[in-house]
Amino acid sequence: MSDTTITASARSFPTHVAVVADANVPNPAEIEQLYQAALQADILWSRELRRIYGRSAGDARYDFRGRSTPLLRELKAKKLDADSAWRAALYATRETRKVSCAMAA
């Protein structure tokens, strides 16, 4: 039985699970930094939306007004880039984990 095969019988179940991360995967501190960068980019874009649109900023964010000025377009692009970097790091973490299960005999 390979270490990636798990059978559902009463006598065979994982007795040990080890998660080994690839060396190229961002560590939790790096992922946190990417998250904080995405959060900061969102705050800056939201602040500019509020400055221009006031109480309608929440709606403006999701329609054409969210990119109606050069500054808003730049801030939105930075936010989307930061979000993409954070999501890519999370995806890389999930995709490269290797789970090894030692099965009971």
ROTOR-893822 format. One record per atom (N, C-alpha, C, O): chain; atom name; residue in one letter; x, y negated, z negated. Coordinates in Angstrom, 3 decimals. Layout:
REM residues N
+-------+------+------+----------+----------+----------+
! kette ! atom ! rest !        X !        Y !        Z !
+-------+------+------+----------+----------+----------+
!     A !   CA !    A !        X !        Y !        Z !
...
+-------+------+------+----------+----------+----------+
REM end
This chain:
REM residues 105
+-------+------+------+----------+----------+----------+
! kette ! atom ! rest !        X !        Y !        Z !
+-------+------+------+----------+----------+----------+
!     A !    N !    M !    0.859 !    1.177 !    0.000 !
!     A !   CA !    M !    0.000 !    0.000 !    0.000 !
!     A !    C !    M !    0.900 !   -1.234 !    0.000 !
!     A !    O !    M !    1.824 !   -1.326 !   -0.808 !
!     A !    N !    S !    0.637 !   -2.177 !    0.897 !
!     A !   CA !    S !    1.442 !   -3.397 !    0.929 !
!     A !    C !    S !    1.031 !   -4.318 !   -0.211 !
!     A !    O !    S !   -0.026 !   -4.155 !   -0.820 !
!     A !    N !    D !    1.899 !   -5.290 !   -0.481 !
!     A !   CA !    D !    1.589 !   -6.176 !   -1.598 !
!     A !    C !    D !    0.509 !   -7.199 !   -1.264 !
!     A !    O !    D !    0.112 !   -7.970 !   -2.138 !
!     A !    N !    T !    0.024 !   -7.226 !   -0.022 !
!     A !   CA !    T !   -1.067 !   -8.126 !    0.325 !
!     A !    C !    T !   -2.407 !   -7.404 !    0.433 !
!     A !    O !    T !   -3.432 !   -8.037 !    0.685 !
!     A !    N !    T !   -2.406 !   -6.097 !    0.246 !
!     A !   CA !    T !   -3.640 !   -5.326 !    0.331 !
!     A !    C !    T !   -4.203 !   -5.112 !   -1.071 !
!     A !    O !    T !   -3.504 !   -4.653 !   -1.974 !
!     A !    N !    I !   -5.438 !   -5.442 !   -1.229 !
!     A !   CA !    I !   -6.106 !   -5.239 !   -2.511 !
!     A !    C !    I !   -7.335 !   -4.381 !   -2.244 !
!     A !    O !    I !   -8.189 !   -4.748 !   -1.438 !
!     A !    N !    T !   -7.423 !   -3.270 !   -2.900 !
!     A !   CA !    T !   -8.599 !   -2.418 !   -2.734 !
!     A !    C !    T !   -9.526 !   -2.631 !   -3.907 !
!     A !    O !    T !   -9.104 !   -3.054 !   -4.983 !
!     A !    N !    A !  -10.775 !   -2.338 !   -3.691 !
!     A !   CA !    A !  -11.787 !   -2.618 !   -4.701 !
!     A !    C !    A !  -12.246 !   -1.356 !   -5.402 !
!     A !    O !    A !  -13.428 !   -1.221 !   -5.719 !
!     A !    N !    S !  -11.342 !   -0.439 !   -5.646 !
!     A !   CA !    S !  -11.762 !    0.747 !   -6.388 !
!     A !    C !    S !  -11.580 !    0.497 !   -7.885 !
!     A !    O !    S !  -10.889 !   -0.438 !   -8.290 !
!     A !    N !    A !  -12.198 !    1.329 !   -8.685 !
!     A !   CA !    A !  -12.122 !    1.162 !  -10.139 !
!     A !    C !    A !  -10.716 !    1.421 !  -10.664 !
!     A !    O !    A !  -10.355 !    0.922 !  -11.730 !
!     A !    N !    R !   -9.912 !    2.201 !   -9.928 !
!     A !   CA !    R !   -8.593 !    2.571 !  -10.426 !
!     A !    C !    R !   -7.463 !    1.707 !   -9.874 !
!     A !    O !    R !   -6.329 !    1.837 !  -10.337 !
!     A !    N !    S !   -7.718 !    0.849 !   -8.926 !
!     A !   CA !    S !   -6.628 !    0.023 !   -8.419 !
!     A !    C !    S !   -7.010 !   -1.453 !   -8.487 !
!     A !    O !    S !   -7.972 !   -1.894 !   -7.859 !
!     A !    N !    F !   -6.269 !   -2.167 !   -9.230 !
!     A !   CA !    F !   -6.510 !   -3.585 !   -9.411 !
!     A !    C !    F !   -5.164 !   -4.256 !   -9.676 !
!     A !    O !    F !   -4.222 !   -3.600 !  -10.121 !
!     A !    N !    P !   -5.071 !   -5.549 !   -9.408 !
!     A !   CA !    P !   -3.799 !   -6.224 !   -9.636 !
!     A !    C !    P !   -3.442 !   -6.236 !  -11.115 !
!     A !    O !    P !   -4.276 !   -6.540 !  -11.969 !
!     A !    N !    T !   -2.206 !   -5.905 !  -11.399 !
!     A !   CA !    T !   -1.740 !   -5.980 !  -12.776 !
!     A !    C !    T !   -0.833 !   -7.175 !  -12.978 !
!     A !    O !    T !   -0.576 !   -7.590 !  -14.108 !
!     A !    N !    H !   -0.348 !   -7.729 !  -11.874 !
!     A !   CA !    H !    0.537 !   -8.877 !  -11.968 !
!     A !    C !    H !    0.398 !   -9.688 !  -10.689 !
!     A !    O !    H !    0.397 !   -9.125 !   -9.595 !
!     A !    N !    V !    0.284 !  -10.985 !  -10.816 !
!     A !   CA !    V !    0.216 !  -11.859 !   -9.655 !
!     A !    C !    V !    1.311 !  -12.899 !   -9.808 !
!     A !    O !    V !    1.382 !  -13.592 !  -10.824 !
!     A !    N !    A !    2.161 !  -13.007 !   -8.804 !
!     A !   CA !    A !    3.227 !  -14.005 !   -8.812 !
!     A !    C !    A !    3.036 !  -14.926 !   -7.616 !
!     A !    O !    A !    2.872 !  -14.456 !   -6.491 !
!     A !    N !    V !    3.055 !  -16.214 !   -7.847 !
!     A !   CA !    V !    2.925 !  -17.184 !   -6.770 !
!     A !    C !    V !    4.300 !  -17.783 !   -6.537 !
!     A !    O !    V !    4.910 !  -18.354 !   -7.442 !
!     A !    N !    V !    4.774 !  -17.645 !   -5.317 !
!     A !   CA !    V !    6.094 !  -18.136 !   -4.960 !
!     A !    C !    V !    5.920 !  -19.207 !   -3.901 !
!     A !    O !    V !    5.374 !  -18.942 !   -2.830 !
!     A !    N !    A !    6.378 !  -20.408 !   -4.192 !
!     A !   CA !    A !    6.222 !  -21.504 !   -3.244 !
!     A !    C !    A !    7.445 !  -21.607 !   -2.345 !
!     A !    O !    A !    8.571 !  -21.366 !   -2.780 !
!     A !    N !    D !    7.216 !  -21.962 !   -1.110 !
!     A !   CA !    D !    8.276 !  -22.195 !   -0.134 !
!     A !    C !    D !    9.066 !  -23.435 !   -0.555 !
!     A !    O !    D !    8.499 !  -24.369 !   -1.121 !
!     A !    N !    A !   10.362 !  -23.445 !   -0.284 !
!     A !   CA !    A !   11.213 !  -24.568 !   -0.666 !
!     A !    C !    A !   10.840 !  -25.853 !    0.072 !
!     A !    O !    A !   11.154 !  -26.944 !   -0.406 !
!     A !    N !    N !   10.179 !  -25.749 !    1.220 !
!     A !   CA !    N !    9.809 !  -26.929 !    1.998 !
!     A !    C !    N !    8.487 !  -27.549 !    1.569 !
!     A !    O !    N !    8.075 !  -28.575 !    2.110 !
!     A !    N !    V !    7.834 !  -26.941 !    0.619 !
!     A !   CA !    V !    6.541 !  -27.436 !    0.160 !
!     A !    C !    V !    6.763 !  -28.544 !   -0.859 !
!     A !    O !    V !    7.620 !  -28.419 !   -1.734 !
!     A !    N !    P !    5.993 !  -29.635 !   -0.754 !
!     A !   CA !    P !    6.129 !  -30.706 !   -1.736 !
!     A !    C !    P !    5.820 !  -30.199 !   -3.136 !
!     A !    O !    P !    4.920 !  -29.382 !   -3.329 !
!     A !    N !    N !    6.576 !  -30.691 !   -4.104 !
!     A !   CA !    N !    6.296 !  -30.302 !   -5.483 !
!     A !    C !    N !    5.167 !  -31.180 !   -6.025 !
!     A !    O !    N !    4.796 !  -32.163 !   -5.383 !
!     A !    N !    P !    4.621 !  -30.846 !   -7.186 !
!     A !   CA !    P !    3.495 !  -31.618 !   -7.722 !
!     A !    C !    P !    3.788 !  -33.110 !   -7.885 !
!     A !    O !    P !    2.897 !  -33.934 !   -7.681 !
!     A !    N !    A !    5.013 !  -33.468 !   -8.248 !
!     A !   CA !    A !    5.354 !  -34.883 !   -8.410 !
!     A !    C !    A !    5.289 !  -35.612 !   -7.065 !
!     A !    O !    A !    4.835 !  -36.754 !   -7.001 !
!     A !    N !    E !    5.737 !  -34.960 !   -6.000 !
!     A !   CA !    E !    5.676 !  -35.572 !   -4.675 !
!     A !    C !    E !    4.232 !  -35.716 !   -4.209 !
!     A !    O !    E !    3.858 !  -36.725 !   -3.612 !
!     A !    N !    I !    3.437 !  -34.710 !   -4.485 !
!     A !   CA !    I !    2.021 !  -34.780 !   -4.118 !
!     A !    C !    I !    1.332 !  -35.905 !   -4.895 !
!     A !    O !    I !    0.492 !  -36.615 !   -4.342 !
!     A !    N !    E !    1.675 !  -36.065 !   -6.149 !
!     A !   CA !    E !    1.109 !  -37.149 !   -6.956 !
!     A !    C !    E !    1.510 !  -38.508 !   -6.375 !
!     A !    O !    E !    0.686 !  -39.421 !   -6.320 !
!     A !    N !    Q !    2.754 !  -38.650 !   -5.947 !
!     A !   CA !    Q !    3.197 !  -39.907 !   -5.338 !
!     A !    C !    Q !    2.413 !  -40.205 !   -4.069 !
!     A !    O !    Q !    2.021 !  -41.347 !   -3.830 !
!     A !    N !    L !    2.189 !  -39.193 !   -3.268 !
!     A !   CA !    L !    1.397 !  -39.378 !   -2.046 !
!     A !    C !    L !   -0.039 !  -39.761 !   -2.378 !
!     A !    O !    L !   -0.636 !  -40.603 !   -1.708 !
!     A !    N !    Y !   -0.593 !  -39.132 !   -3.422 !
!     A !   CA !    Y !   -1.951 !  -39.476 !   -3.849 !
!     A !    C !    Y !   -2.013 !  -40.927 !   -4.319 !
!     A !    O !    Y !   -2.934 !  -41.661 !   -3.962 !
!     A !    N !    Q !   -1.028 !  -41.336 !   -5.122 !
!     A !   CA !    Q !   -1.011 !  -42.714 !   -5.620 !
!     A !    C !    Q !   -0.865 !  -43.706 !   -4.474 !
!     A !    O !    Q !   -1.471 !  -44.777 !   -4.509 !
!     A !    N !    A !   -0.074 !  -43.369 !   -3.461 !
!     A !   CA !    A !    0.070 !  -44.241 !   -2.290 !
!     A !    C !    A !   -1.259 !  -44.358 !   -1.544 !
!     A !    O !    A !   -1.636 !  -45.446 !   -1.108 !
!     A !    N !    A !   -1.967 !  -43.240 !   -1.398 !
!     A !   CA !    A !   -3.280 !  -43.261 !   -0.741 !
!     A !    C !    A !   -4.272 !  -44.087 !   -1.552 !
!     A !    O !    A !   -5.052 !  -44.859 !   -0.994 !
!     A !    N !    L !   -4.238 !  -43.921 !   -2.858 !
!     A !   CA !    L !   -5.133 !  -44.679 !   -3.732 !
!     A !    C !    L !   -4.844 !  -46.174 !   -3.635 !
!     A !    O !    L !   -5.769 !  -46.981 !   -3.541 !
!     A !    N !    Q !   -3.565 !  -46.545 !   -3.659 !
!     A !   CA !    Q !   -3.187 !  -47.959 !   -3.568 !
!     A !    C !    Q !   -3.604 !  -48.549 !   -2.222 !
!     A !    O !    Q !   -4.081 !  -49.682 !   -2.165 !
!     A !    N !    A !   -3.428 !  -47.793 !   -1.142 !
!     A !   CA !    A !   -3.836 !  -48.270 !    0.178 !
!     A !    C !    A !   -5.344 !  -48.498 !    0.222 !
!     A !    O !    A !   -5.810 !  -49.473 !    0.812 !
!     A !    N !    D !   -6.101 !  -47.602 !   -0.400 !
!     A !   CA !    D !   -7.549 !  -47.759 !   -0.450 !
!     A !    C !    D !   -7.940 !  -48.990 !   -1.262 !
!     A !    O !    D !   -8.854 !  -49.723 !   -0.886 !
!     A !    N !    I !   -7.249 !  -49.211 !   -2.365 !
!     A !   CA !    I !   -7.535 !  -50.387 !   -3.206 !
!     A !    C !    I !   -7.291 !  -51.677 !   -2.426 !
!     A !    O !    I !   -8.096 !  -52.606 !   -2.488 !
!     A !    N !    L !   -6.172 !  -51.732 !   -1.689 !
!     A !   CA !    L !   -5.858 !  -52.946 !   -0.926 !
!     A !    C !    L !   -6.888 !  -53.200 !    0.167 !
!     A !    O !    L !   -7.305 !  -54.340 !    0.372 !
!     A !    N !    W !   -7.301 !  -52.148 !    0.869 !
!     A !   CA !    W !   -8.318 !  -52.305 !    1.906 !
!     A !    C !    W !   -9.647 !  -52.736 !    1.280 !
!     A !    O !    W !  -10.321 !  -53.624 !    1.801 !
!     A !    N !    S !  -10.018 !  -52.111 !    0.172 !
!     A !   CA !    S !  -11.276 !  -52.448 !   -0.508 !
!     A !    C !    S !  -11.262 !  -53.883 !   -1.013 !
!     A !    O !    S !  -12.270 !  -54.586 !   -0.928 !
!     A !    N !    R !  -10.139 !  -54.312 !   -1.530 !
!     A !   CA !    R !  -10.021 !  -55.684 !   -2.048 !
!     A !    C !    R !  -10.245 !  -56.698 !   -0.920 !
!     A !    O !    R !  -10.928 !  -57.704 !   -1.113 !
!     A !    N !    E !   -9.671 !  -56.431 !    0.248 !
!     A !   CA !    E !   -9.853 !  -57.345 !    1.385 !
!     A !    C !    E !  -11.298 !  -57.308 !    1.876 !
!     A !    O !    E !  -11.857 !  -58.346 !    2.232 !
!     A !    N !    L !  -11.901 !  -56.132 !    1.897 !
!     A !   CA !    L !  -13.312 !  -56.042 !    2.268 !
!     A !    C !    L !  -14.185 !  -56.854 !    1.311 !
!     A !    O !    L !  -15.093 !  -57.563 !    1.743 !
!     A !    N !    R !  -13.906 !  -56.747 !    0.014 !
!     A !   CA !    R !  -14.688 !  -57.524 !   -0.968 !
!     A !    C !    R !  -14.470 !  -59.013 !   -0.801 !
!     A !    O !    R !  -15.405 !  -59.798 !   -0.953 !
!     A !    N !    R !  -13.242 !  -59.413 !   -0.490 !
!     A !   CA !    R !  -12.948 !  -60.835 !   -0.309 !
!     A !    C !    R !  -13.760 !  -61.397 !    0.853 !
!     A !    O !    R !  -14.279 !  -62.510 !    0.771 !
!     A !    N !    I !  -13.867 !  -60.636 !    1.919 !
!     A !   CA !    I !  -14.569 !  -61.121 !    3.113 !
!     A !    C !    I !  -16.076 !  -60.926 !    3.010 !
!     A !    O !    I !  -16.838 !  -61.836 !    3.338 !
!     A !    N !    Y !  -16.518 !  -59.755 !    2.560 !
!     A !   CA !    Y !  -17.938 !  -59.398 !    2.622 !
!     A !    C !    Y !  -18.663 !  -59.388 !    1.290 !
!     A !    O !    Y !  -19.872 !  -59.160 !    1.249 !
!     A !    N !    G !  -17.959 !  -59.625 !    0.219 !
!     A !   CA !    G !  -18.608 !  -59.676 !   -1.089 !
!     A !    C !    G !  -19.314 !  -58.374 !   -1.432 !
!     A !    O !    G !  -18.739 !  -57.290 !   -1.326 !
!     A !    N !    R !  -20.564 !  -58.499 !   -1.843 !
!     A !   CA !    R !  -21.321 !  -57.319 !   -2.277 !
!     A !    C !    R !  -21.640 !  -56.358 !   -1.141 !
!     A !    O !    R !  -22.053 !  -55.226 !   -1.397 !
!     A !    N !    S !  -21.462 !  -56.773 !    0.084 !
!     A !   CA !    S !  -21.707 !  -55.894 !    1.238 !
!     A !    C !    S !  -20.460 !  -55.105 !    1.638 !
!     A !    O !    S !  -20.476 !  -54.399 !    2.646 !
!     A !    N !    A !  -19.393 !  -55.217 !    0.872 !
!     A !   CA !    A !  -18.127 !  -54.557 !    1.219 !
!     A !    C !    A !  -18.281 !  -53.046 !    1.317 !
!     A !    O !    A !  -17.679 !  -52.419 !    2.189 !
!     A !    N !    G !  -19.067 !  -52.461 !    0.444 !
!     A !   CA !    G !  -19.261 !  -51.013 !    0.469 !
!     A !    C !    G !  -19.877 !  -50.537 !    1.771 !
!     A !    O !    G !  -19.519 !  -49.475 !    2.280 !
!     A !    N !    D !  -20.799 !  -51.313 !    2.309 !
!     A !   CA !    D !  -21.397 !  -50.971 !    3.600 !
!     A !    C !    D !  -20.432 !  -51.288 !    4.738 !
!     A !    O !    D !  -20.332 !  -50.529 !    5.702 !
!     A !    N !    A !  -19.725 !  -52.407 !    4.625 !
!     A !   CA !    A !  -18.806 !  -52.844 !    5.682 !
!     A !    C !    A !  -17.695 !  -51.827 !    5.909 !
!     A !    O !    A !  -17.209 !  -51.665 !    7.029 !
!     A !    N !    R !  -17.305 !  -51.159 !    4.864 !
!     A !   CA !    R !  -16.227 !  -50.166 !    4.951 !
!     A !    C !    R !  -16.544 !  -49.070 !    5.971 !
!     A !    O !    R !  -15.632 !  -48.514 !    6.584 !
!     A !    N !    Y !  -17.834 !  -48.756 !    6.157 !
!     A !   CA !    Y !  -18.231 !  -47.637 !    7.016 !
!     A !    C !    Y !  -18.779 !  -48.057 !    8.378 !
!     A !    O !    Y !  -19.219 !  -47.204 !    9.150 !
!     A !    N !    D !  -18.762 !  -49.337 !    8.683 !
!     A !   CA !    D !  -19.198 !  -49.745 !   10.012 !
!     A !    C !    D !  -18.114 !  -50.604 !   10.657 !
!     A !    O !    D !  -16.989 !  -50.665 !   10.161 !
!     A !    N !    F !  -18.448 !  -51.258 !   11.749 !
!     A !   CA !    F !  -17.456 !  -52.023 !   12.513 !
!     A !    C !    F !  -16.792 !  -53.122 !   11.689 !
!     A !    O !    F !  -15.675 !  -53.535 !   12.001 !
!     A !    N !    R !  -17.458 !  -53.598 !   10.650 !
!     A !   CA !    R !  -16.878 !  -54.684 !    9.855 !
!     A !    C !    R !  -15.624 !  -54.247 !    9.104 !
!     A !    O !    R !  -14.787 !  -55.083 !    8.764 !
!     A !    N !    G !  -15.485 !  -52.951 !    8.841 !
!     A !   CA !    G !  -14.316 !  -52.451 !    8.133 !
!     A !    C !    G !  -13.021 !  -52.601 !    8.905 !
!     A !    O !    G !  -11.935 !  -52.400 !    8.362 !
!     A !    N !    R !  -13.143 !  -52.958 !   10.181 !
!     A !   CA !    R !  -11.960 !  -53.167 !   11.013 !
!     A !    C !    R !  -12.147 !  -54.411 !   11.893 !
!     A !    O !    R !  -11.634 !  -54.473 !   13.010 !
!     A !    N !    S !  -12.885 !  -55.394 !   11.378 !
!     A !   CA !    S !  -13.265 !  -56.559 !   12.179 !
!     A !    C !    S !  -12.190 !  -57.626 !   12.284 !
!     A !    O !    S !  -12.308 !  -58.523 !   13.119 !
!     A !    N !    T !  -11.152 !  -57.564 !   11.473 !
!     A !   CA !    T !  -10.058 !  -58.539 !   11.568 !
!     A !    C !    T !   -8.742 !  -57.771 !   11.722 !
!     A !    O !    T !   -8.677 !  -56.584 !   11.401 !
!     A !    N !    P !   -7.705 !  -58.435 !   12.209 !
!     A !   CA !    P !   -6.414 !  -57.757 !   12.323 !
!     A !    C !    P !   -5.915 !  -57.206 !   10.985 !
!     A !    O !    P !   -5.354 !  -56.111 !   10.940 !
!     A !    N !    L !   -6.111 !  -57.946 !    9.908 !
!     A !   CA !    L !   -5.664 !  -57.484 !    8.594 !
!     A !    C !    L !   -6.461 !  -56.257 !    8.145 !
!     A !    O !    L !   -5.886 !  -55.305 !    7.617 !
!     A !    N !    L !   -7.776 !  -56.274 !    8.349 !
!     A !   CA !    L !   -8.589 !  -55.114 !    7.984 !
!     A !    C !    L !   -8.192 !  -53.883 !    8.801 !
!     A !    O !    L !   -8.135 !  -52.775 !    8.269 !
!     A !    N !    R !   -7.919 !  -54.077 !   10.087 !
!     A !   CA !    R !   -7.476 !  -52.952 !   10.918 !
!     A !    C !    R !   -6.155 !  -52.385 !   10.400 !
!     A !    O !    R !   -5.974 !  -51.169 !   10.332 !
!     A !    N !    E !   -5.239 !  -53.277 !   10.038 !
!     A !   CA !    E !   -3.945 !  -52.827 !    9.512 !
!     A !    C !    E !   -4.100 !  -52.093 !    8.184 !
!     A !    O !    E !   -3.500 !  -51.037 !    7.986 !
!     A !    N !    L !   -4.899 !  -52.643 !    7.276 !
!     A !   CA !    L !   -5.097 !  -52.010 !    5.967 !
!     A !    C !    L !   -5.808 !  -50.669 !    6.095 !
!     A !    O !    L !   -5.470 !  -49.712 !    5.398 !
!     A !    N !    K !   -6.798 !  -50.599 !    6.992 !
!     A !   CA !    K !   -7.497 !  -49.331 !    7.196 !
!     A !    C !    K !   -6.548 !  -48.288 !    7.782 !
!     A !    O !    K !   -6.574 !  -47.128 !    7.370 !
!     A !    N !    A !   -5.716 !  -48.690 !    8.736 !
!     A !   CA !    A !   -4.763 !  -47.751 !    9.338 !
!     A !    C !    A !   -3.776 !  -47.237 !    8.287 !
!     A !    O !    A !   -3.439 !  -46.053 !    8.273 !
!     A !    N !    K !   -3.318 !  -48.127 !    7.416 !
!     A !   CA !    K !   -2.402 !  -47.698 !    6.352 !
!     A !    C !    K !   -3.097 !  -46.734 !    5.402 !
!     A !    O !    K !   -2.492 !  -45.764 !    4.946 !
!     A !    N !    K !   -4.353 !  -46.994 !    5.104 !
!     A !   CA !    K !   -5.108 !  -46.103 !    4.218 !
!     A !    C !    K !   -5.277 !  -44.734 !    4.864 !
!     A !    O !    K !   -5.083 !  -43.711 !    4.208 !
!     A !    N !    L !   -5.635 !  -44.707 !    6.144 !
!     A !   CA !    L !   -5.820 !  -43.431 !    6.830 !
!     A !    C !    L !   -4.506 !  -42.659 !    6.934 !
!     A !    O !    L !   -4.488 !  -41.438 !    6.777 !
!     A !    N !    D !   -3.417 !  -43.364 !    7.196 !
!     A !   CA !    D !   -2.099 !  -42.711 !    7.250 !
!     A !    C !    D !   -1.719 !  -42.121 !    5.894 !
!     A !    O !    D !   -1.232 !  -40.993 !    5.812 !
!     A !    N !    A !   -1.949 !  -42.895 !    4.834 !
!     A !   CA !    A !   -1.623 !  -42.411 !    3.489 !
!     A !    C !    A !   -2.501 !  -41.217 !    3.116 !
!     A !    O !    A !   -2.020 !  -40.250 !    2.524 !
!     A !    N !    D !   -3.782 !  -41.284 !    3.461 !
!     A !   CA !    D !   -4.680 !  -40.147 !    3.208 !
!     A !    C !    D !   -4.212 !  -38.906 !    3.961 !
!     A !    O !    D !   -4.213 !  -37.803 !    3.414 !
!     A !    N !    S !   -3.814 !  -39.089 !    5.211 !
!     A !   CA !    S !   -3.348 !  -37.960 !    6.024 !
!     A !    C !    S !   -2.092 !  -37.327 !    5.444 !
!     A !    O !    S !   -1.967 !  -36.102 !    5.423 !
!     A !    N !    A !   -1.162 !  -38.152 !    4.974 !
!     A !   CA !    A !    0.073 !  -37.627 !    4.381 !
!     A !    C !    A !   -0.241 !  -36.815 !    3.130 !
!     A !    O !    A !    0.335 !  -35.747 !    2.918 !
!     A !    N !    W !   -1.154 !  -37.319 !    2.299 !
!     A !   CA !    W !   -1.527 !  -36.620 !    1.067 !
!     A !    C !    W !   -2.207 !  -35.285 !    1.396 !
!     A !    O !    W !   -1.881 !  -34.252 !    0.812 !
!     A !    N !    R !   -3.156 !  -35.323 !    2.337 !
!     A !   CA !    R !   -3.848 !  -34.092 !    2.711 !
!     A !    C !    R !   -2.904 !  -33.083 !    3.345 !
!     A !    O !    R !   -3.035 !  -31.882 !    3.108 !
!     A !    N !    A !   -1.955 !  -33.554 !    4.147 !
!     A !   CA !    A !   -0.983 !  -32.651 !    4.771 !
!     A !    C !    A !   -0.133 !  -31.959 !    3.710 !
!     A !    O !    A !    0.179 !  -30.775 !    3.833 !
!     A !    N !    A !    0.239 !  -32.701 !    2.668 !
!     A !   CA !    A !    1.028 !  -32.105 !    1.582 !
!     A !    C !    A !    0.208 !  -31.048 !    0.848 !
!     A !    O !    A !    0.719 !  -29.977 !    0.521 !
!     A !    N !    L !   -1.054 !  -31.348 !    0.593 !
!     A !   CA !    L !   -1.917 !  -30.361 !   -0.060 !
!     A !    C !    L !   -2.083 !  -29.125 !    0.815 !
!     A !    O !    L !   -2.031 !  -28.000 !    0.318 !
!     A !    N !    Y !   -2.282 !  -29.327 !    2.107 !
!     A !   CA !    Y !   -2.450 !  -28.214 !    3.032 !
!     A !    C !    Y !   -1.181 !  -27.364 !    3.080 !
!     A !    O !    Y !   -1.252 !  -26.135 !    3.059 !
!     A !    N !    A !   -0.027 !  -28.018 !    3.143 !
!     A !   CA !    A !    1.246 !  -27.290 !    3.177 !
!     A !    C !    A !    1.415 !  -26.440 !    1.922 !
!     A !    O !    A !    1.935 !  -25.326 !    1.986 !
!     A !    N !    T !    0.981 !  -26.959 !    0.800 !
!     A !   CA !    T !    1.073 !  -26.211 !   -0.452 !
!     A !    C !    T !    0.211 !  -24.965 !   -0.396 !
!     A !    O !    T !    0.652 !  -23.885 !   -0.791 !
!     A !    N !    R !   -1.013 !  -25.103 !    0.091 !
!     A !   CA !    R !   -1.920 !  -23.948 !    0.173 !
!     A !    C !    R !   -1.447 !  -22.928 !    1.189 !
!     A !    O !    R !   -1.502 !  -21.726 !    0.929 !
!     A !    N !    E !   -0.983 !  -23.383 !    2.339 !
!     A !   CA !    E !   -0.642 !  -22.480 !    3.430 !
!     A !    C !    E !    0.635 !  -21.682 !    3.190 !
!     A !    O !    E !    0.785 !  -20.590 !    3.738 !
!     A !    N !    T !    1.542 !  -22.195 !    2.396 !
!     A !   CA !    T !    2.832 !  -21.515 !    2.257 !
!     A !    C !    T !    2.950 !  -20.716 !    0.975 !
!     A !    O !    T !    3.980 !  -20.084 !    0.738 !
!     A !    N !    R !    1.933 !  -20.728 !    0.154 !
!     A !   CA !    R !    1.985 !  -19.887 !   -1.043 !
!     A !    C !    R !    1.934 !  -18.431 !   -0.636 !
!     A !    O !    R !    1.207 !  -18.045 !    0.279 !
!     A !    N !    K !    2.705 !  -17.649 !   -1.320 !
!     A !   CA !    K !    2.686 !  -16.210 !   -1.078 !
!     A !    C !    K !    2.279 !  -15.539 !   -2.386 !
!     A !    O !    K !    2.905 !  -15.747 !   -3.426 !
!     A !    N !    V !    1.255 !  -14.756 !   -2.322 !
!     A !   CA !    V !    0.783 !  -14.070 !   -3.519 !
!     A !    C !    V !    1.229 !  -12.623 !   -3.429 !
!     A !    O !    V !    0.945 !  -11.924 !   -2.456 !
!     A !    N !    S !    1.925 !  -12.194 !   -4.452 !
!     A !   CA !    S !    2.395 !  -10.822 !   -4.498 !
!     A !    C !    S !    1.683 !  -10.117 !   -5.642 !
!     A !    O !    S !    1.786 !  -10.542 !   -6.793 !
!     A !    N !    C !    0.979 !   -9.069 !   -5.344 !
!     A !   CA !    C !    0.257 !   -8.320 !   -6.367 !
!     A !    C !    C !    0.891 !   -6.947 !   -6.528 !
!     A !    O !    C !    0.993 !   -6.182 !   -5.569 !
!     A !    N !    A !    1.307 !   -6.650 !   -7.723 !
!     A !   CA !    A !    1.803 !   -5.299 !   -8.018 !
!     A !    C !    A !    0.572 !   -4.490 !   -8.426 !
!     A !    O !    A !   -0.084 !   -4.804 !   -9.419 !
!     A !    N !    M !    0.274 !   -3.474 !   -7.674 !
!     A !   CA !    M !   -0.936 !   -2.711 !   -7.904 !
!     A !    C !    M !   -0.701 !   -1.602 !   -8.916 !
!     A !    O !    M !    0.375 !   -1.004 !   -8.955 !
!     A !    N !    A !   -1.700 !   -1.333 !   -9.726 !
!     A !   CA !    A !   -1.632 !   -0.223 !  -10.677 !
!     A !    C !    A !   -1.715 !    1.102 !   -9.922 !
!     A !    O !    A !   -2.448 !    1.222 !   -8.940 !
!     A !    N !    A !   -0.990 !    2.048 !  -10.368 !
!     A !   CA !    A !   -0.991 !    3.355 !   -9.683 !
!     A !    C !    A !   -2.170 !    4.191 !  -10.126 !
!     A !    O !    A !   -2.338 !    5.318 !   -9.660 !
+-------+------+------+----------+----------+----------+
REM end
